Amino acid sequence: MSDFFAPEVLLRPDLRGLTPYDAPVLAHVVKLDANENPYDFPAPVREEILSLLRNDQLNRYPDPQAGELRRALSVYTGWPPEGIMAGNGADELILNLLLAFGGRTLIATPTFSMYRIHAVIAGAEPVAVPRQADFSLDLEAITAAAEQPQTRLVFICSPNNPTGNVTAAAEVETVLRSTRALVVVDEAYQEFCEESCLPLLDRHPNLVVLRTLSKAFGLAGLRVGYLLADPAVIRLLQRVKQPFNLNRFSQLAARAALARREEFREPIRRIREERERLQTALAALPGVTVFPSRANFLLFRTPLSADAVYRGLVAEGVLIRNMHGPGLEDCLRVTVGRENENRFFLEKLKLVLGGAV
Ligand SMILES: *Cc1c(COP(=O)(O)O)cnc(C)c1O
Protein backbone atom coordinates (compact mmCIF):
# COMPACT_ATOMS: atom_id res chain seq x y z
CA MET A 1 0.00 0.00 0.00
CA SER A 2 1.38 3.36 -0.98
CA ASP A 3 2.28 5.97 1.64
CA PHE A 4 0.45 8.79 -0.06
CA PHE A 5 -2.70 6.98 -1.15
CA ALA A 6 -5.13 6.01 1.61
CA PRO A 7 -8.56 5.23 0.10
CA GLU A 8 -10.22 5.27 3.52
CA VAL A 9 -9.82 9.06 3.74
CA LEU A 10 -11.81 9.33 0.51
CA LEU A 11 -14.74 7.32 1.86
CA ARG A 12 -17.90 9.36 2.53
CA PRO A 13 -17.81 10.21 6.25
CA ASP A 14 -21.37 8.93 6.74
CA LEU A 15 -20.28 5.45 5.57
CA ARG A 16 -17.36 5.13 8.03
CA GLY A 17 -19.48 3.48 10.72
CA LEU A 18 -21.33 1.13 8.33
CA THR A 19 -20.65 -2.59 8.62
CA PRO A 20 -21.26 -4.26 5.25
CA TYR A 21 -23.74 -7.12 4.99
CA ASP A 22 -21.82 -10.34 5.13
CA ALA A 23 -22.89 -13.97 4.91
CA PRO A 24 -20.31 -16.64 5.73
CA VAL A 25 -19.60 -19.18 3.01
CA LEU A 26 -18.76 -22.52 4.62
CA ALA A 27 -18.34 -25.82 2.84
CA HIS A 28 -19.82 -29.12 4.03
CA VAL A 29 -22.44 -27.80 6.37
CA VAL A 30 -26.16 -28.23 6.65
CA LYS A 31 -27.09 -24.75 5.53
CA LEU A 32 -30.01 -23.34 7.49
CA ASP A 33 -28.93 -19.70 7.67
CA ALA A 34 -30.46 -17.86 4.70
CA ASN A 35 -34.17 -18.82 4.56
CA GLU A 36 -33.73 -20.49 1.19
CA ASN A 37 -36.12 -23.10 -0.15
CA PRO A 38 -34.36 -26.38 0.76
CA TYR A 39 -35.97 -28.60 -1.88
CA ASP A 40 -34.59 -29.38 -5.32
CA PHE A 41 -35.75 -26.87 -7.86
CA PRO A 42 -38.83 -28.44 -9.59
CA ALA A 43 -37.67 -30.34 -12.70
CA PRO A 44 -40.50 -29.11 -14.99
CA VAL A 45 -39.63 -25.48 -14.18
CA ARG A 46 -35.93 -26.14 -14.77
CA GLU A 47 -36.79 -27.68 -18.16
CA GLU A 48 -38.96 -24.70 -19.05
CA ILE A 49 -36.10 -22.32 -18.15
CA LEU A 50 -33.65 -24.29 -20.29
CA SER A 51 -35.96 -24.30 -23.29
CA LEU A 52 -36.55 -20.54 -23.00
CA LEU A 53 -32.80 -20.04 -22.63
CA ARG A 54 -32.06 -22.04 -25.78
CA ASN A 55 -33.94 -19.50 -27.89
CA ASP A 56 -32.91 -16.38 -26.01
CA GLN A 57 -30.93 -13.57 -27.63
CA LEU A 58 -28.20 -13.27 -25.04
CA ASN A 59 -26.37 -10.68 -27.15
CA ARG A 60 -29.21 -8.19 -26.62
CA TYR A 61 -29.74 -6.06 -23.53
CA PRO A 62 -32.64 -7.19 -21.37
CA ASP A 63 -36.06 -5.51 -21.51
CA PRO A 64 -35.45 -2.53 -19.18
CA GLN A 65 -39.07 -2.58 -17.98
CA ALA A 66 -39.28 -6.40 -17.71
CA GLY A 67 -42.63 -6.17 -19.50
CA GLU A 68 -43.40 -9.87 -19.86
CA LEU A 69 -42.35 -10.62 -16.30
CA ARG A 70 -44.51 -7.78 -15.00
CA ARG A 71 -47.49 -9.14 -16.93
CA ALA A 72 -46.86 -12.57 -15.34
CA LEU A 73 -46.60 -10.93 -11.91
CA SER A 74 -49.85 -9.11 -12.62
CA VAL A 75 -51.60 -12.42 -13.31
CA TYR A 76 -50.12 -13.85 -10.10
CA THR A 77 -51.00 -10.90 -7.85
CA GLY A 78 -54.08 -9.42 -9.54
CA TRP A 79 -52.44 -5.96 -9.53
CA PRO A 80 -51.97 -4.12 -12.88
CA PRO A 81 -48.52 -4.17 -14.59
CA GLU A 82 -48.23 -0.33 -14.40
CA GLY A 83 -48.22 -0.73 -10.62
CA ILE A 84 -45.41 -3.30 -10.60
CA MET A 85 -41.62 -2.83 -10.70
CA ALA A 86 -39.21 -5.77 -10.92
CA GLY A 87 -35.80 -5.60 -9.28
CA ASN A 88 -32.51 -7.42 -8.98
CA GLY A 89 -33.78 -8.97 -5.77
CA ALA A 90 -36.08 -7.18 -3.36
CA ASP A 91 -32.84 -5.75 -1.94
CA GLU A 92 -32.38 -3.53 -4.99
CA LEU A 93 -35.93 -2.23 -4.65
CA ILE A 94 -35.32 -1.35 -0.99
CA LEU A 95 -32.32 0.70 -2.09
CA ASN A 96 -34.34 2.33 -4.90
CA LEU A 97 -37.13 3.30 -2.49
CA LEU A 98 -34.54 4.96 -0.25
CA LEU A 99 -32.72 6.64 -3.16
CA ALA A 100 -35.98 8.07 -4.47
CA PHE A 101 -37.78 8.99 -1.27
CA GLY A 102 -34.94 9.05 1.31
CA GLY A 103 -35.19 11.30 4.35
CA ARG A 104 -36.51 10.20 7.71
CA THR A 105 -37.19 6.48 7.54
CA LEU A 106 -38.97 4.55 10.28
CA ILE A 107 -38.02 0.91 10.75
CA ALA A 108 -40.04 -1.41 13.03
CA THR A 109 -37.20 -3.26 14.77
CA PRO A 110 -35.87 -5.89 15.33
CA THR A 111 -36.09 -6.72 11.65
CA PHE A 112 -34.27 -7.34 8.36
CA SER A 113 -30.95 -5.46 8.47
CA MET A 114 -31.00 -4.22 4.88
CA TYR A 115 -33.49 -1.41 5.52
CA ARG A 116 -30.99 0.33 7.77
CA ILE A 117 -27.95 -0.51 5.63
CA HIS A 118 -29.59 0.82 2.45
CA ALA A 119 -30.87 3.89 4.32
CA VAL A 120 -27.30 4.75 5.33
CA ILE A 121 -25.99 4.08 1.81
CA ALA A 122 -28.70 6.36 0.36
CA GLY A 123 -27.87 9.10 2.86
CA ALA A 124 -31.31 8.77 4.48
CA GLU A 125 -32.00 8.94 8.21
CA PRO A 126 -33.01 5.56 9.64
CA VAL A 127 -35.02 5.72 12.88
CA ALA A 128 -35.70 2.49 14.80
CA VAL A 129 -39.20 2.14 16.24
CA PRO A 130 -38.93 -0.86 18.57
CA ARG A 131 -41.63 -3.53 18.47
CA GLN A 132 -43.24 -4.76 21.69
CA ALA A 133 -41.83 -7.66 23.74
CA ASP A 134 -43.84 -10.18 21.67
CA PHE A 135 -42.54 -8.46 18.49
CA SER A 136 -45.94 -7.07 17.52
CA LEU A 137 -45.93 -3.46 16.26
CA ASP A 138 -45.99 -0.69 18.83
CA LEU A 139 -48.89 0.93 17.00
CA GLU A 140 -49.00 3.99 19.18
CA ALA A 141 -45.29 4.72 18.79
CA ILE A 142 -45.20 4.04 15.08
CA THR A 143 -48.27 6.11 14.21
CA ALA A 144 -46.98 8.98 16.37
CA ALA A 145 -43.65 8.92 14.51
CA ALA A 146 -45.28 8.32 11.10
CA GLU A 147 -47.56 11.33 11.35
CA GLN A 148 -44.62 13.72 11.75
CA PRO A 149 -44.31 15.53 8.42
CA GLN A 150 -40.54 14.84 8.03
CA THR A 151 -41.24 11.09 7.82
CA ARG A 152 -40.85 9.87 4.24
CA LEU A 153 -40.81 6.08 4.54
CA VAL A 154 -41.95 3.42 7.00
CA PHE A 155 -40.69 -0.18 6.79
CA ILE A 156 -42.80 -2.99 8.23
CA CYS A 157 -41.77 -6.57 7.50
CA SER A 158 -44.59 -9.15 7.66
CA PRO A 159 -44.02 -12.00 8.39
CA ASN A 160 -41.14 -10.27 10.11
CA ASN A 161 -37.60 -11.50 9.56
CA PRO A 162 -36.22 -12.74 12.01
CA THR A 163 -39.14 -12.95 14.45
CA GLY A 164 -41.65 -14.75 12.20
CA ASN A 165 -44.83 -12.92 13.28
CA VAL A 166 -47.38 -11.33 10.95
CA THR A 167 -48.73 -7.80 11.27
CA ALA A 168 -52.48 -7.89 10.61
CA ALA A 169 -53.69 -5.84 7.65
CA ALA A 170 -55.93 -3.85 10.02
CA GLU A 171 -52.83 -2.61 11.91
CA VAL A 172 -51.05 -1.73 8.69
CA GLU A 173 -54.15 0.20 7.70
CA THR A 174 -53.97 2.20 10.93
CA VAL A 175 -50.38 3.16 10.06
CA LEU A 176 -51.39 4.02 6.46
CA ARG A 177 -54.14 6.32 7.72
CA SER A 178 -51.80 8.08 10.16
CA THR A 179 -49.30 9.30 7.61
CA ARG A 180 -48.59 10.86 4.22
CA ALA A 181 -45.32 8.92 4.06
CA LEU A 182 -44.92 5.75 2.01
CA VAL A 183 -45.52 2.61 4.07
CA VAL A 184 -43.54 -0.35 2.74
CA VAL A 185 -44.78 -3.77 3.81
CA ASP A 186 -42.12 -6.37 3.04
CA GLU A 187 -43.92 -9.63 2.28
CA ALA A 188 -40.84 -11.66 1.30
CA TYR A 189 -42.36 -14.66 3.14
CA GLN A 190 -46.00 -14.13 2.13
CA GLU A 191 -46.42 -17.52 0.44
CA PHE A 192 -45.74 -19.27 3.76
CA CYS A 193 -48.55 -17.49 5.61
CA GLU A 194 -51.02 -16.56 2.87
CA GLU A 195 -51.96 -13.30 4.60
CA SER A 196 -51.26 -10.14 2.64
CA CYS A 197 -51.72 -6.39 2.59
CA LEU A 198 -52.33 -6.52 -1.15
CA PRO A 199 -56.11 -5.92 -0.78
CA LEU A 200 -55.26 -2.55 0.85
CA LEU A 201 -53.47 -1.24 -2.27
CA ASP A 202 -56.70 -0.18 -3.97
CA ARG A 203 -57.65 2.31 -1.31
CA HIS A 204 -54.22 3.35 0.02
CA PRO A 205 -51.98 5.01 -2.59
CA ASN A 206 -49.22 5.36 0.04
CA LEU A 207 -48.82 1.59 0.41
CA VAL A 208 -45.93 -0.32 -1.20
CA VAL A 209 -45.92 -4.12 -1.02
CA LEU A 210 -42.52 -5.72 -1.50
CA ARG A 211 -42.13 -9.35 -2.59
CA THR A 212 -39.42 -11.72 -3.83
CA LEU A 213 -39.03 -14.99 -5.71
CA SER A 214 -36.01 -15.84 -3.53
CA LYS A 215 -37.83 -17.65 -0.77
CA ALA A 216 -40.97 -19.68 -1.60
CA PHE A 217 -40.12 -19.84 -5.34
CA GLY A 218 -36.57 -21.03 -4.73
CA LEU A 219 -34.92 -18.47 -7.05
CA ALA A 220 -32.51 -16.92 -4.52
CA GLY A 221 -29.63 -17.62 -6.90
CA LEU A 222 -31.16 -15.51 -9.67
CA ARG A 223 -32.13 -12.36 -7.72
CA VAL A 224 -35.70 -11.47 -8.62
CA GLY A 225 -37.84 -9.21 -6.45
CA TYR A 226 -40.81 -6.99 -7.22
CA LEU A 227 -42.89 -4.29 -5.67
CA LEU A 228 -46.54 -3.40 -6.01
CA ALA A 229 -47.68 0.18 -5.61
CA ASP A 230 -49.76 2.96 -7.04
CA PRO A 231 -48.57 3.60 -10.66
CA ALA A 232 -47.63 7.17 -9.65
CA VAL A 233 -45.12 5.74 -7.13
CA ILE A 234 -43.71 3.38 -9.77
CA ARG A 235 -43.20 6.31 -12.16
CA LEU A 236 -41.20 8.21 -9.54
CA LEU A 237 -39.07 5.14 -8.80
CA GLN A 238 -38.07 5.04 -12.49
CA ARG A 239 -35.82 8.03 -11.83
CA VAL A 240 -33.39 6.00 -9.71
CA LYS A 241 -33.76 2.58 -11.35
CA GLN A 242 -30.72 1.17 -13.13
CA PRO A 243 -31.84 0.84 -16.76
CA PHE A 244 -31.02 -2.86 -17.22
CA ASN A 245 -31.31 -3.93 -13.60
CA LEU A 246 -32.79 -7.36 -14.22
CA ASN A 247 -30.81 -9.55 -16.61
CA ARG A 248 -32.42 -11.61 -19.37
CA PHE A 249 -31.77 -14.94 -17.70
CA SER A 250 -33.43 -13.94 -14.44
CA GLN A 251 -36.41 -12.44 -16.29
CA LEU A 252 -37.06 -15.61 -18.23
CA ALA A 253 -36.51 -17.89 -15.22
CA ALA A 254 -38.93 -15.86 -13.14
CA ARG A 255 -41.52 -16.05 -15.91
CA ALA A 256 -41.10 -19.83 -16.07
CA ALA A 257 -41.47 -20.15 -12.28
CA LEU A 258 -44.63 -18.07 -12.27
CA ALA A 259 -46.10 -19.91 -15.25
CA ARG A 260 -45.67 -23.18 -13.36
CA ARG A 261 -46.27 -21.90 -9.89
CA GLU A 262 -48.36 -24.96 -8.95
CA GLU A 263 -45.01 -26.84 -8.83
CA PHE A 264 -44.12 -24.90 -5.68
CA ARG A 265 -47.33 -25.67 -3.81
CA GLU A 266 -46.17 -29.01 -2.41
CA PRO A 267 -42.69 -27.80 -1.30
CA ILE A 268 -44.33 -24.84 0.45
CA ARG A 269 -46.80 -27.16 2.19
CA ARG A 270 -43.93 -29.40 3.35
CA ILE A 271 -41.96 -26.44 4.66
CA ARG A 272 -44.96 -25.30 6.69
CA GLU A 273 -45.50 -28.81 8.05
CA GLU A 274 -41.81 -29.12 8.95
CA ARG A 275 -41.92 -25.70 10.60
CA GLU A 276 -44.61 -26.91 13.01
CA ARG A 277 -42.64 -30.06 13.81
CA LEU A 278 -39.41 -28.13 14.35
CA GLN A 279 -41.18 -25.58 16.53
CA THR A 280 -42.64 -28.31 18.75
CA ALA A 281 -39.25 -30.05 19.04
CA LEU A 282 -37.43 -26.82 19.93
CA ALA A 283 -40.07 -25.88 22.51
CA ALA A 284 -39.53 -29.26 24.18
CA LEU A 285 -35.85 -28.52 24.89
CA PRO A 286 -35.34 -27.36 28.49
CA GLY A 287 -34.51 -23.66 28.74
CA VAL A 288 -35.20 -22.99 25.05
CA THR A 289 -37.84 -20.42 24.07
CA VAL A 290 -39.12 -20.57 20.51
CA PHE A 291 -41.19 -17.80 18.98
CA PRO A 292 -44.23 -18.72 16.86
CA SER A 293 -43.52 -18.22 13.16
CA ARG A 294 -45.61 -17.91 10.00
CA ALA A 295 -42.54 -17.93 7.73
CA ASN A 296 -39.94 -20.57 6.78
CA PHE A 297 -37.68 -19.95 9.78
CA LEU A 298 -37.86 -19.97 13.56
CA LEU A 299 -36.35 -17.60 16.09
CA PHE A 300 -35.33 -19.15 19.39
CA ARG A 301 -33.51 -18.19 22.56
CA THR A 302 -31.24 -20.55 24.44
CA PRO A 303 -29.88 -20.59 27.99
CA LEU A 304 -26.31 -20.42 26.58
CA SER A 305 -24.95 -17.38 24.79
CA ALA A 306 -25.96 -17.22 21.13
CA ASP A 307 -22.27 -16.93 20.17
CA ALA A 308 -21.46 -20.20 21.93
CA VAL A 309 -24.41 -22.02 20.36
CA TYR A 310 -23.58 -20.63 16.92
CA ARG A 311 -19.93 -21.67 17.11
CA GLY A 312 -20.80 -25.05 18.58
CA LEU A 313 -23.19 -25.77 15.73
CA VAL A 314 -20.70 -24.66 13.06
CA ALA A 315 -18.16 -27.06 14.58
CA GLU A 316 -20.79 -29.81 14.23
CA GLY A 317 -21.49 -28.92 10.59
CA VAL A 318 -24.66 -26.84 10.96
CA LEU A 319 -24.90 -23.20 9.88
CA ILE A 320 -27.73 -21.05 11.26
CA ARG A 321 -28.00 -17.29 11.93
CA ASN A 322 -26.65 -15.72 15.07
CA MET A 323 -28.80 -12.68 15.85
CA HIS A 324 -27.60 -9.48 17.48
CA GLY A 325 -29.11 -6.26 18.67
CA PRO A 326 -31.81 -5.01 20.99
CA GLY A 327 -34.62 -7.48 21.66
CA LEU A 328 -32.67 -10.41 20.20
CA GLU A 329 -30.21 -11.14 23.01
CA ASP A 330 -29.12 -14.81 22.91
CA CYS A 331 -31.40 -15.46 19.95
CA LEU A 332 -30.65 -17.50 16.88
CA ARG A 333 -32.63 -18.01 13.70
CA VAL A 334 -32.88 -21.36 11.98
CA THR A 335 -34.32 -21.86 8.50
CA VAL A 336 -36.75 -24.75 8.13
CA GLY A 337 -34.87 -27.30 6.04
CA ARG A 338 -35.70 -30.76 4.78
CA GLU A 339 -36.82 -33.29 7.36
CA ASN A 340 -33.37 -34.95 7.61
CA GLU A 341 -31.63 -31.56 7.90
CA ASN A 342 -33.96 -30.47 10.69
CA ARG A 343 -33.38 -33.74 12.53
CA PHE A 344 -29.59 -33.32 12.18
CA PHE A 345 -29.82 -29.74 13.44
CA LEU A 346 -31.89 -30.78 16.48
CA GLU A 347 -29.43 -33.56 17.35
CA LYS A 348 -26.48 -31.20 17.16
CA LEU A 349 -28.28 -28.46 19.07
CA LYS A 350 -28.98 -30.90 21.92
CA LEU A 351 -25.30 -31.85 21.90
CA VAL A 352 -24.19 -28.22 22.02
CA LEU A 353 -26.64 -27.34 24.78
CA GLY A 354 -25.18 -30.17 26.88
CA GLY A 355 -25.98 -33.74 27.70
CA ALA A 356 -28.60 -32.66 30.24
CA VAL A 357 -31.00 -31.58 27.48
C1 LIG B 1 -34.65 -12.38 1.95
C2 LIG B 1 -35.34 -11.11 2.20
C3 LIG B 1 -35.39 -10.11 1.24
C4 LIG B 1 -34.49 -10.10 0.05
O1 LIG B 1 -34.98 -10.71 -1.01
P1 LIG B 1 -34.11 -10.75 -2.36
O2 LIG B 1 -35.18 -10.71 -3.37
O3 LIG B 1 -33.37 -12.05 -2.32
O4 LIG B 1 -33.21 -9.57 -2.41
C5 LIG B 1 -36.15 -8.98 1.46
N1 LIG B 1 -36.79 -8.83 2.63
C6 LIG B 1 -36.73 -9.76 3.58
C7 LIG B 1 -37.45 -9.53 4.85
C8 LIG B 1 -36.00 -10.91 3.41
O5 LIG B 1 -35.89 -11.79 4.40
The ligand as an SDF file (V2000), in Angstrom:
LIG
                    3D

 15 15  0  0  0  0  0  0  0  0999 V2000
  -34.6550  -12.3780    1.9530 C   0  0  0  0  0  0  0  0  0  0  0  0
  -35.3440  -11.1110    2.1980 C   0  0  0  0  0  0  0  0  0  0  0  0
  -35.3930  -10.1060    1.2370 C   0  0  0  0  0  0  0  0  0  0  0  0
  -34.4890  -10.1000    0.0480 C   0  0  0  0  0  0  0  0  0  0  0  0
  -34.9750  -10.7130   -1.0120 O   0  0  0  0  0  0  0  0  0  0  0  0
  -34.1100  -10.7540   -2.3600 P   0  0  0  0  0  0  0  0  0  0  0  0
  -35.1850  -10.7090   -3.3730 O   0  0  0  0  0  0  0  0  0  0  0  0
  -33.3720  -12.0520   -2.3210 O   0  0  0  0  0  0  0  0  0  0  0  0
  -33.2100   -9.5670   -2.4070 O   0  0  0  0  0  0  0  0  0  0  0  0
  -36.1500   -8.9800    1.4640 C   0  0  0  0  0  0  0  0  0  0  0  0
  -36.7880   -8.8270    2.6280 N   0  0  0  0  0  0  0  0  0  0  0  0
  -36.7290   -9.7570    3.5820 C   0  0  0  0  0  0  0  0  0  0  0  0
  -37.4480   -9.5290    4.8480 C   0  0  0  0  0  0  0  0  0  0  0  0
  -36.0010  -10.9120    3.4070 C   0  0  0  0  0  0  0  0  0  0  0  0
  -35.8950  -11.7890    4.4010 O   0  0  0  0  0  0  0  0  0  0  0  0
  1  2  1  0
  2  3  1  0
  2 14  2  0
  3  4  1  0
  3 10  2  0
  4  5  1  0
  5  6  1  0
  6  7  2  0
  6  8  1  0
  6  9  1  0
 10 11  1  0
 11 12  2  0
 12 13  1  0
 12 14  1  0
 14 15  1  0
M  END
$$$$
